[in-house]
Amino acid sequence: RRRGLSIAFASSSMLVLGAFIAMLWSQLGRPPLRTMGETRLWYSFFALFAGLFTYIRWRYRWILSFSTVLAAVFILINILRPEIHDQTLMPALQSPWFIPHVTVYMFSYSFLGCAFLLAVVGLFTSKNNVMSAADTLIYIGMAFLTFGMLSGALWAKEAWGHYWNWDPKETWALITWLSYMLYIHLRLSGRTSRRMLCLLLIFSFMCLQMCWWGVNYLPTASD
């Protein structure tokens, strides 16, 4: 009975947050994907989905709790800082590739975030189902991450005339993709220790964070 209530409340939270994003979209007159605060909204929505998926599939209650708390914190930050929402949208972002690129990335990040949590747990437990669950999340996350990179390249070609410019964002996106691909290769080869695989997943998620928001603090980001 408690499991059913948990699923019902988590699903209701997703519906409420989804409705809020839709209303914000209508109010701004553009997709709420431009600012970091707006991407936090999408990440909160997909984090709830990923946590709920993991809970239903493998019954990891703590992941559902963590994703719910994370979403609540991100939403609270946005409530306290309403000025992050700006109606203006620069010409480069007025592309049909803009929406699928950002939303797919946020969806991917949420699944890879759950895999990161399982990797941390995997360092301290010998349960095989932890790594199996992480693998499924990685495969889903990588599929969408790959589509996000391809759509980003098409968007860059339309907006700036080049598929790839090797700016910090693109470079860290490639590092992140290669790192997760290395994990998949080593995992399938079966010749790498469980601990090293967990550490590689943790490192990959750190690269993902660098790609998402860490590049904003690099000296070249303001050039």
N, C-alpha and C positions, 0 to 999 in steps of 0.2 A: 504493500500500500504506500509506503514512504517512497519507494522507487517511482511509482506512478505519479505521485505528487511532485517529485523532483523534476521528472520529465515534463509534466504539465506546466510547472512554474517557469522552467527554463525556456520552453517553447513559447509561453506567453511573453516572456521578456524579449525574445527575438522578434515577435510580432510587434510589440510596442516600439522597440528600437527601429525596426524596419519602417513602421508608419511614420516615426519622427524623421527619419532620413528622407522619406518621400515628401513630407511636408516641407522640410528644409529645402529640398531640391526645388519645389514649387515656389517657395518664398524668395530664394536667391535668383531664380530664373536661369539656373545652370546646375550641372551636377556638383554636389558638395564633395569635390575631390582635389581642390587646389591647394589648400593649406594643410599643414601638419595636423592641426586640430580636426579638420574634416576627415583626413585619412584615419585618425584615431577612432572616429565614429564607425567607419567601415570595419576597422580591425576589431573593434568591440563586438560588432554584429557577427563577424565570422569567427571570432574567438568563442563566442557562445555556441555557435554551430559546431565548431571543432570539438569543444569540450563535451557537448551533448552527444555527438557522434561517438567519441571515445568512451563515454560513460555507457551508452547503449550497447556498443559492440564489445567492450572488454570489462565494463563495470568498475572502472577506476573512479571512485567517487571523488577523490581529492582533486582530480583534474577538472571535473565539472565545477567544484567549489572554487578552484584557483581561477579558472576562466571567467567565472561569474564575478569574482572580486576584481579581477583585472579590468573587465568591461566596466564595472561600476566606478572604479577609480578614474579611468579615461573619460567617462561621461561626466563625472564630477568636475574634472579639470576643465572640460569644455563649458560646463554651466558657469563656472567661476570666471571664465575668460570668454565672454560672448563676442569680444572684438575680433576674434580669430576668423570670423566668418565675413568675407568681403564679397560683394556682388560682382566685382570686376573680374574679367577673365581675359588674360593676354591672348593675342592672336595665335601664338604657337599652341595653346591649349584648346583652341577651337577646332579640334580634329575628331573625326569619327573613331579614331584609334585611342583617344584619350581615356574614354570611359572603360572599355574592356581592359586596357593595359593596367590601369590603377586598381580596378576592382579585382581582377584576376590575381594581381600581386598580393593584395590584402588577404584574399582567400588562401593563397599559397602560404603566406606568412603565418596564418593562424594554425594551419596543420603542422607546419615545420616547428612552430612554437610548442605544440603539444609533444612532438617528437623530441624536442630538446628536454622537456621535463622528464620524459621517460628515460632519456639517456642519463640524466643526473641520477635518477633512481637506479638505473642499471649499474652504476658504479658501486652501489652498496647492497645489491641483491643478486642472487644467482638464478632467479626465476626466468625461464626461457620465454615465457609469454610476454614479458616486458619488451624484449628485443623484437619479437614478432609483431607486436603492436606498433612499435616505432617504425619498423620496416613499411608497414601498410601506410602509415601517415606520411613517411618520406616519399613513397611512390606517388601518392596523391598530390602531395605538395610539389614535388618535382615536375609532375606533368603540367600543373598550372604555372609553375615558375618558368618553365620552358616556353609555354605559350605567351606568358607575360613579356619575356625577353624578345620573342619574335614580333609581337605586336608593338613593342617599344621601338624596335628597329624600323618597322614600317611607318610608325608615327614620326620618327626622327627624319626619315627620308622625305616625308610629305612636308614637315615643318621647316627643316634646315637643309634639305638637299643631300644628306648623307645618312646611310644606315647606321654608321658607327663612328664616333669621334674620339673615343678613348678619354672622355672626361672622367673625373673621379667617380661619379655615379655609375657610369657604364663599366668602368674598370672593376669596381667592387661588386657590381652585379655579376660580372663574369667570374670573379674569384669565388663568389658564393656558389654559383652554379657548378663550377669545377670541383669545389670542395664536396658538395653533396654527391656529385657524380663519382668522385673517388670513394666515398663511403659505400655507394651502391656496388661499385666494382669490387672493393675489398670484402664486403659482406657476402657477395655471391661467390667469390673465390674460395671462401672458407679457410683462409690461411692467416687471418688476423685475429688477435685475441679480442675477447669481448670488451675488456677495459679500453684498449686502443680504439675500438669502434665507438664506444661511448664518448671518449675524449674527442674524437674526430667530429662527432655530431655536435658536441658542445662548441668546438672551434667553428664549425660551419654556421651555427646560429649566431655566434659573435660577429662573423663576417656579414651575416644578413643584417644585423643591427647597424653595422657600419654602413652598409649600403642604404638602409632605410633612412636613418637620421644622423648617423655619425659623420657622413661627408659634409654635412652643413657646417661643421666646426673646423674643417680643414682650411688652411690659409688660402688655397686656390679656389675655394667655393665662392668667395666674394669677388673674384677677379672678373 
